[in-house]
Amino acid sequence: MKIVPEGCDEFDVILLDAPGPRTPTLRIIREVTGWSIAEAREKIDNTPVLLLEATRKWRADQLKRRLADVGAKAEVRASE
């Protein structure tokens, strides 16, 4: 368990891995970031990659959960 600094209200979402069929992961990433297909595919191929920066905790957790549902691995970290 990681300690979150007191008063931290911004979080980053990092994509760690996207094994298996990548189409569902690609769709989620494009929906959340607005990246093109080529850009999203390049980011997936070069993990770890920052997907969202300085977002609310509930949004970061929701994205992490959605990615986990399609088999991708992501991490939520306190934004610096």
Backbone atoms as SQL, in Angstrom:
CREATE TABLE atoms (id INTEGER PRIMARY KEY, chain TEXT, resi INTEGER, resn TEXT, atom TEXT, x REAL, y REAL, z REAL);
INSERT INTO atoms VALUES
  (1, 'A', 1, 'MET', 'N', 0.843, -1.177, 0.000),
  (2, 'A', 1, 'MET', 'CA', 0.000, 0.000, 0.000),
  (3, 'A', 1, 'MET', 'C', 0.892, 1.245, 0.000),
  (4, 'A', 2, 'LYS', 'N', 0.557, 2.178, -0.880),
  (5, 'A', 2, 'LYS', 'CA', 1.343, 3.400, -0.977),
  (6, 'A', 2, 'LYS', 'C', 0.706, 4.490, -0.126),
  (7, 'A', 3, 'ILE', 'N', 1.552, 5.308, 0.454),
  (8, 'A', 3, 'ILE', 'CA', 1.090, 6.424, 1.265),
  (9, 'A', 3, 'ILE', 'C', 0.864, 7.614, 0.341),
  (10, 'A', 4, 'VAL', 'N', -0.349, 8.175, 0.399),
  (11, 'A', 4, 'VAL', 'CA', -0.679, 9.349, -0.402),
  (12, 'A', 4, 'VAL', 'C', -0.443, 10.577, 0.456),
  (13, 'A', 5, 'PRO', 'N', 0.316, 11.536, -0.050),
  (14, 'A', 5, 'PRO', 'CA', 0.578, 12.747, 0.721),
  (15, 'A', 5, 'PRO', 'C', -0.726, 13.431, 1.135),
  (16, 'A', 6, 'GLU', 'N', -0.752, 13.924, 2.361),
  (17, 'A', 6, 'GLU', 'CA', -1.946, 14.589, 2.860),
  (18, 'A', 6, 'GLU', 'C', -2.262, 15.806, 2.000),
  (19, 'A', 7, 'GLY', 'N', -3.522, 15.963, 1.684),
  (20, 'A', 7, 'GLY', 'CA', -3.951, 17.091, 0.878),
  (21, 'A', 7, 'GLY', 'C', -3.807, 16.872, -0.620),
  (22, 'A', 8, 'CYS', 'N', -3.344, 15.705, -1.026),
  (23, 'A', 8, 'CYS', 'CA', -3.174, 15.417, -2.453),
  (24, 'A', 8, 'CYS', 'C', -4.545, 15.190, -3.081),
  (25, 'A', 9, 'ASP', 'N', -4.863, 15.968, -4.097),
  (26, 'A', 9, 'ASP', 'CA', -6.144, 15.793, -4.758),
  (27, 'A', 9, 'ASP', 'C', -5.998, 15.627, -6.272),
  (28, 'A', 10, 'GLU', 'N', -4.764, 15.444, -6.738),
  (29, 'A', 10, 'GLU', 'CA', -4.523, 15.218, -8.161),
  (30, 'A', 10, 'GLU', 'C', -3.702, 13.941, -8.329),
  (31, 'A', 11, 'PHE', 'N', -4.115, 13.126, -9.302),
  (32, 'A', 11, 'PHE', 'CA', -3.495, 11.828, -9.504),
  (33, 'A', 11, 'PHE', 'C', -3.206, 11.600, -10.980),
  (34, 'A', 12, 'ASP', 'N', -2.175, 10.799, -11.243),
  (35, 'A', 12, 'ASP', 'CA', -1.793, 10.419, -12.595),
  (36, 'A', 12, 'ASP', 'C', -2.149, 8.957, -12.818),
  (37, 'A', 13, 'VAL', 'N', -2.481, 8.613, -14.054),
  (38, 'A', 13, 'VAL', 'CA', -2.747, 7.222, -14.414),
  (39, 'A', 13, 'VAL', 'C', -1.683, 6.794, -15.414),
  (40, 'A', 14, 'ILE', 'N', -0.963, 5.729, -15.068),
  (41, 'A', 14, 'ILE', 'CA', 0.109, 5.210, -15.910),
  (42, 'A', 14, 'ILE', 'C', -0.288, 3.835, -16.419),
  (43, 'A', 15, 'LEU', 'N', -0.254, 3.655, -17.731),
  (44, 'A', 15, 'LEU', 'CA', -0.501, 2.345, -18.329),
  (45, 'A', 15, 'LEU', 'C', 0.790, 1.550, -18.234),
  (46, 'A', 16, 'LEU', 'N', 0.735, 0.399, -17.561),
  (47, 'A', 16, 'LEU', 'CA', 1.918, -0.429, -17.369),
  (48, 'A', 16, 'LEU', 'C', 2.045, -1.523, -18.421),
  (49, 'A', 17, 'ASP', 'N', 0.917, -2.109, -18.819),
  (50, 'A', 17, 'ASP', 'CA', 0.955, -3.219, -19.775),
  (51, 'A', 17, 'ASP', 'C', -0.423, -3.413, -20.377),
  (52, 'A', 18, 'ALA', 'N', -0.457, -3.835, -21.630),
  (53, 'A', 18, 'ALA', 'CA', -1.720, -4.110, -22.316),
  (54, 'A', 18, 'ALA', 'C', -1.590, -5.411, -23.100),
  (55, 'A', 19, 'PRO', 'N', -1.599, -6.555, -22.393),
  (56, 'A', 19, 'PRO', 'CA', -1.442, -7.840, -23.074),
  (57, 'A', 19, 'PRO', 'C', -2.710, -8.264, -23.801),
  (58, 'A', 20, 'GLY', 'N', -2.562, -9.277, -24.619),
  (59, 'A', 20, 'GLY', 'CA', -3.736, -9.853, -25.304),
  (60, 'A', 20, 'GLY', 'C', -4.279, -8.945, -26.375),
  (61, 'A', 21, 'PRO', 'N', -5.559, -9.125, -26.698),
  (62, 'A', 21, 'PRO', 'CA', -6.165, -8.265, -27.724),
  (63, 'A', 21, 'PRO', 'C', -6.172, -6.818, -27.247),
  (64, 'A', 22, 'ARG', 'N', -5.592, -5.959, -28.045),
  (65, 'A', 22, 'ARG', 'CA', -5.421, -4.572, -27.614),
  (66, 'A', 22, 'ARG', 'C', -6.547, -3.648, -28.050),
  (67, 'A', 23, 'THR', 'N', -7.459, -4.136, -28.858),
  (68, 'A', 23, 'THR', 'CA', -8.525, -3.274, -29.361),
  (69, 'A', 23, 'THR', 'C', -9.363, -2.658, -28.241),
  (70, 'A', 24, 'PRO', 'N', -9.798, -3.426, -27.230),
  (71, 'A', 24, 'PRO', 'CA', -10.577, -2.796, -26.148),
  (72, 'A', 24, 'PRO', 'C', -9.767, -1.740, -25.385),
  (73, 'A', 25, 'THR', 'N', -8.511, -2.020, -25.147),
  (74, 'A', 25, 'THR', 'CA', -7.644, -1.052, -24.457),
  (75, 'A', 25, 'THR', 'C', -7.487, 0.199, -25.313),
  (76, 'A', 26, 'LEU', 'N', -7.282, 0.005, -26.592),
  (77, 'A', 26, 'LEU', 'CA', -7.135, 1.114, -27.530),
  (78, 'A', 26, 'LEU', 'C', -8.373, 2.006, -27.520),
  (79, 'A', 27, 'ARG', 'N', -9.544, 1.405, -27.512),
  (80, 'A', 27, 'ARG', 'CA', -10.801, 2.178, -27.495),
  (81, 'A', 27, 'ARG', 'C', -10.916, 3.025, -26.236),
  (82, 'A', 28, 'ILE', 'N', -10.611, 2.424, -25.099),
  (83, 'A', 28, 'ILE', 'CA', -10.701, 3.155, -23.825),
  (84, 'A', 28, 'ILE', 'C', -9.722, 4.324, -23.815),
  (85, 'A', 29, 'ILE', 'N', -8.494, 4.075, -24.231),
  (86, 'A', 29, 'ILE', 'CA', -7.475, 5.122, -24.226),
  (87, 'A', 29, 'ILE', 'C', -7.861, 6.266, -25.157),
  (88, 'A', 30, 'ARG', 'N', -8.346, 5.932, -26.324),
  (89, 'A', 30, 'ARG', 'CA', -8.752, 6.982, -27.271),
  (90, 'A', 30, 'ARG', 'C', -9.914, 7.799, -26.727),
  (91, 'A', 31, 'GLU', 'N', -10.855, 7.129, -26.088),
  (92, 'A', 31, 'GLU', 'CA', -12.019, 7.810, -25.517),
  (93, 'A', 31, 'GLU', 'C', -11.598, 8.798, -24.415),
  (94, 'A', 32, 'VAL', 'N', -10.672, 8.380, -23.586),
  (95, 'A', 32, 'VAL', 'CA', -10.259, 9.191, -22.441),
  (96, 'A', 32, 'VAL', 'C', -9.295, 10.308, -22.838),
  (97, 'A', 33, 'THR', 'N', -8.363, 10.030, -23.739),
  (98, 'A', 33, 'THR', 'CA', -7.315, 11.003, -24.069),
  (99, 'A', 33, 'THR', 'C', -7.585, 11.830, -25.318),
  (100, 'A', 34, 'GLY', 'N', -8.364, 11.280, -26.251),
  (101, 'A', 34, 'GLY', 'CA', -8.593, 11.975, -27.509),
  (102, 'A', 34, 'GLY', 'C', -7.480, 11.761, -28.528),
  (103, 'A', 35, 'TRP', 'N', -6.553, 10.840, -28.236),
  (104, 'A', 35, 'TRP', 'CA', -5.459, 10.555, -29.162),
  (105, 'A', 35, 'TRP', 'C', -5.978, 9.854, -30.408),
  (106, 'A', 36, 'SER', 'N', -5.238, 9.983, -31.506),
  (107, 'A', 36, 'SER', 'CA', -5.559, 9.271, -32.738),
  (108, 'A', 36, 'SER', 'C', -5.270, 7.780, -32.548),
  (109, 'A', 37, 'ILE', 'N', -5.741, 6.957, -33.477),
  (110, 'A', 37, 'ILE', 'CA', -5.487, 5.514, -33.399),
  (111, 'A', 37, 'ILE', 'C', -3.984, 5.245, -33.415),
  (112, 'A', 38, 'ALA', 'N', -3.275, 5.892, -34.321),
  (113, 'A', 38, 'ALA', 'CA', -1.828, 5.675, -34.437),
  (114, 'A', 38, 'ALA', 'C', -1.103, 6.092, -33.166),
  (115, 'A', 39, 'GLU', 'N', -1.480, 7.232, -32.610),
  (116, 'A', 39, 'GLU', 'CA', -0.824, 7.715, -31.396),
  (117, 'A', 39, 'GLU', 'C', -1.117, 6.794, -30.209),
  (118, 'A', 40, 'ALA', 'N', -2.354, 6.370, -30.071),
  (119, 'A', 40, 'ALA', 'CA', -2.722, 5.462, -28.978),
  (120, 'A', 40, 'ALA', 'C', -2.012, 4.122, -29.125),
  (121, 'A', 41, 'ARG', 'N', -1.937, 3.608, -30.343),
  (122, 'A', 41, 'ARG', 'CA', -1.246, 2.334, -30.590),
  (123, 'A', 41, 'ARG', 'C', 0.244, 2.451, -30.240),
  (124, 'A', 42, 'GLU', 'N', 0.848, 3.570, -30.619),
  (125, 'A', 42, 'GLU', 'CA', 2.268, 3.792, -30.313),
  (126, 'A', 42, 'GLU', 'C', 2.493, 3.836, -28.798),
  (127, 'A', 43, 'LYS', 'N', 1.605, 4.507, -28.088),
  (128, 'A', 43, 'LYS', 'CA', 1.728, 4.593, -26.626),
  (129, 'A', 43, 'LYS', 'C', 1.586, 3.210, -25.995),
  (130, 'A', 44, 'ILE', 'N', 0.638, 2.408, -26.459),
  (131, 'A', 44, 'ILE', 'CA', 0.444, 1.056, -25.928),
  (132, 'A', 44, 'ILE', 'C', 1.684, 0.207, -26.167),
  (133, 'A', 45, 'ASP', 'N', 2.308, 0.377, -27.328),
  (134, 'A', 45, 'ASP', 'CA', 3.507, -0.397, -27.661),
  (135, 'A', 45, 'ASP', 'C', 4.725, 0.024, -26.842),
  (136, 'A', 46, 'ASN', 'N', 4.681, 1.202, -26.258),
  (137, 'A', 46, 'ASN', 'CA', 5.836, 1.726, -25.523),
  (138, 'A', 46, 'ASN', 'C', 5.523, 1.971, -24.041),
  (139, 'A', 47, 'THR', 'N', 4.851, 1.014, -23.426),
  (140, 'A', 47, 'THR', 'CA', 4.524, 1.150, -22.012),
  (141, 'A', 47, 'THR', 'C', 5.772, 1.033, -21.165),
  (142, 'A', 48, 'PRO', 'N', 5.833, 1.610, -20.005),
  (143, 'A', 48, 'PRO', 'CA', 4.799, 2.393, -19.331),
  (144, 'A', 48, 'PRO', 'C', 4.651, 3.785, -19.939),
  (145, 'A', 49, 'VAL', 'N', 3.420, 4.281, -19.912),
  (146, 'A', 49, 'VAL', 'CA', 3.127, 5.588, -20.488),
  (147, 'A', 49, 'VAL', 'C', 2.073, 6.300, -19.633),
  (148, 'A', 50, 'LEU', 'N', 2.224, 7.600, -19.503),
  (149, 'A', 50, 'LEU', 'CA', 1.284, 8.421, -18.760),
  (150, 'A', 50, 'LEU', 'C', 0.032, 8.639, -19.609),
  (151, 'A', 51, 'LEU', 'N', -1.117, 8.235, -19.080),
  (152, 'A', 51, 'LEU', 'CA', -2.376, 8.420, -19.803),
  (153, 'A', 51, 'LEU', 'C', -3.098, 9.688, -19.377),
  (154, 'A', 52, 'LEU', 'N', -3.247, 9.868, -18.094),
  (155, 'A', 52, 'LEU', 'CA', -3.896, 11.062, -17.557),
  (156, 'A', 52, 'LEU', 'C', -2.985, 11.682, -16.517),
  (157, 'A', 53, 'GLU', 'N', -2.947, 12.991, -16.507),
  (158, 'A', 53, 'GLU', 'CA', -2.096, 13.701, -15.556),
  (159, 'A', 53, 'GLU', 'C', -2.945, 14.665, -14.743),
  (160, 'A', 54, 'ALA', 'N', -2.703, 14.692, -13.447),
  (161, 'A', 54, 'ALA', 'CA', -3.342, 15.636, -12.529),
  (162, 'A', 54, 'ALA', 'C', -4.866, 15.609, -12.644),
  (163, 'A', 55, 'THR', 'N', -5.448, 14.437, -12.466),
  (164, 'A', 55, 'THR', 'CA', -6.895, 14.284, -12.514),
  (165, 'A', 55, 'THR', 'C', -7.411, 13.918, -11.130),
  (166, 'A', 56, 'ARG', 'N', -8.685, 13.969, -10.958),
  (167, 'A', 56, 'ARG', 'CA', -9.313, 13.629, -9.678),
  (168, 'A', 56, 'ARG', 'C', -9.175, 12.141, -9.387),
  (169, 'A', 57, 'LYS', 'N', -9.173, 11.798, -8.119),
  (170, 'A', 57, 'LYS', 'CA', -8.993, 10.418, -7.673),
  (171, 'A', 57, 'LYS', 'C', -10.076, 9.504, -8.243),
  (172, 'A', 58, 'TRP', 'N', -11.330, 9.913, -8.211),
  (173, 'A', 58, 'TRP', 'CA', -12.417, 9.057, -8.701),
  (174, 'A', 58, 'TRP', 'C', -12.262, 8.774, -10.189),
  (175, 'A', 59, 'ARG', 'N', -11.807, 9.773, -10.961),
  (176, 'A', 59, 'ARG', 'CA', -11.624, 9.577, -12.403),
  (177, 'A', 59, 'ARG', 'C', -10.448, 8.640, -12.678),
  (178, 'A', 60, 'ALA', 'N', -9.365, 8.808, -11.922),
  (179, 'A', 60, 'ALA', 'CA', -8.190, 7.944, -12.071),
  (180, 'A', 60, 'ALA', 'C', -8.547, 6.499, -11.718),
  (181, 'A', 61, 'ASP', 'N', -9.275, 6.310, -10.624),
  (182, 'A', 61, 'ASP', 'CA', -9.683, 4.957, -10.225),
  (183, 'A', 61, 'ASP', 'C', -10.630, 4.333, -11.237),
  (184, 'A', 62, 'GLN', 'N', -11.524, 5.127, -11.787),
  (185, 'A', 62, 'GLN', 'CA', -12.463, 4.625, -12.793),
  (186, 'A', 62, 'GLN', 'C', -11.715, 4.148, -14.045),
  (187, 'A', 63, 'LEU', 'N', -10.742, 4.924, -14.507),
  (188, 'A', 63, 'LEU', 'CA', -9.964, 4.528, -15.685),
  (189, 'A', 63, 'LEU', 'C', -9.166, 3.264, -15.400),
  (190, 'A', 64, 'LYS', 'N', -8.546, 3.196, -14.238),
  (191, 'A', 64, 'LYS', 'CA', -7.778, 2.002, -13.866),
  (192, 'A', 64, 'LYS', 'C', -8.678, 0.769, -13.858),
  (193, 'A', 65, 'ARG', 'N', -9.867, 0.896, -13.314),
  (194, 'A', 65, 'ARG', 'CA', -10.830, -0.213, -13.255),
  (195, 'A', 65, 'ARG', 'C', -11.278, -0.636, -14.661),
  (196, 'A', 66, 'ARG', 'N', -11.556, 0.346, -15.525),
  (197, 'A', 66, 'ARG', 'CA', -11.965, 0.033, -16.899),
  (198, 'A', 66, 'ARG', 'C', -10.856, -0.698, -17.650),
  (199, 'A', 67, 'LEU', 'N', -9.616, -0.258, -17.469),
  (200, 'A', 67, 'LEU', 'CA', -8.493, -0.917, -18.126),
  (201, 'A', 67, 'LEU', 'C', -8.300, -2.330, -17.586),
  (202, 'A', 68, 'ALA', 'N', -8.453, -2.500, -16.296),
  (203, 'A', 68, 'ALA', 'CA', -8.325, -3.837, -15.693),
  (204, 'A', 68, 'ALA', 'C', -9.401, -4.777, -16.230),
  (205, 'A', 69, 'ASP', 'N', -10.584, -4.264, -16.477),
  (206, 'A', 69, 'ASP', 'CA', -11.679, -5.079, -16.998),
  (207, 'A', 69, 'ASP', 'C', -11.378, -5.665, -18.372),
  (208, 'A', 70, 'VAL', 'N', -10.505, -5.003, -19.148),
  (209, 'A', 70, 'VAL', 'CA', -10.146, -5.514, -20.476),
  (210, 'A', 70, 'VAL', 'C', -8.767, -6.172, -20.487),
  (211, 'A', 71, 'GLY', 'N', -8.176, -6.354, -19.282),
  (212, 'A', 71, 'GLY', 'CA', -6.919, -7.082, -19.173),
  (213, 'A', 71, 'GLY', 'C', -5.655, -6.240, -19.136),
  (214, 'A', 72, 'ALA', 'N', -5.801, -4.928, -19.192),
  (215, 'A', 72, 'ALA', 'CA', -4.622, -4.050, -19.132),
  (216, 'A', 72, 'ALA', 'C', -4.266, -3.758, -17.677),
  (217, 'A', 73, 'LYS', 'N', -3.011, -3.407, -17.463),
  (218, 'A', 73, 'LYS', 'CA', -2.547, -3.077, -16.117),
  (219, 'A', 73, 'LYS', 'C', -2.203, -1.600, -16.071),
  (220, 'A', 74, 'ALA', 'N', -2.746, -0.933, -15.060),
  (221, 'A', 74, 'ALA', 'CA', -2.487, 0.497, -14.892),
  (222, 'A', 74, 'ALA', 'C', -2.240, 0.785, -13.424),
  (223, 'A', 75, 'GLU', 'N', -1.650, 1.943, -13.175),
  (224, 'A', 75, 'GLU', 'CA', -1.336, 2.349, -11.809),
  (225, 'A', 75, 'GLU', 'C', -1.771, 3.785, -11.615),
  (226, 'A', 76, 'VAL', 'N', -2.285, 4.057, -10.426),
  (227, 'A', 76, 'VAL', 'CA', -2.667, 5.424, -10.050),
  (228, 'A', 76, 'VAL', 'C', -1.634, 5.920, -9.053),
  (229, 'A', 77, 'ARG', 'N', -1.060, 7.081, -9.352),
  (230, 'A', 77, 'ARG', 'CA', -0.037, 7.676, -8.467),
  (231, 'A', 77, 'ARG', 'C', -0.432, 9.106, -8.134),
  (232, 'A', 78, 'ALA', 'N', -0.011, 9.543, -6.973),
  (233, 'A', 78, 'ALA', 'CA', -0.223, 10.948, -6.607),
  (234, 'A', 78, 'ALA', 'C', 0.573, 11.814, -7.566),
  (235, 'A', 79, 'SER', 'N', -0.071, 12.844, -8.075),
  (236, 'A', 79, 'SER', 'CA', 0.590, 13.745, -9.025),
  (237, 'A', 79, 'SER', 'C', 1.564, 14.650, -8.278),
  (238, 'A', 80, 'GLU', 'N', 2.692, 14.899, -8.870),
  (239, 'A', 80, 'GLU', 'CA', 3.710, 15.741, -8.214),
  (240, 'A', 80, 'GLU', 'C', 3.617, 17.165, -8.665);
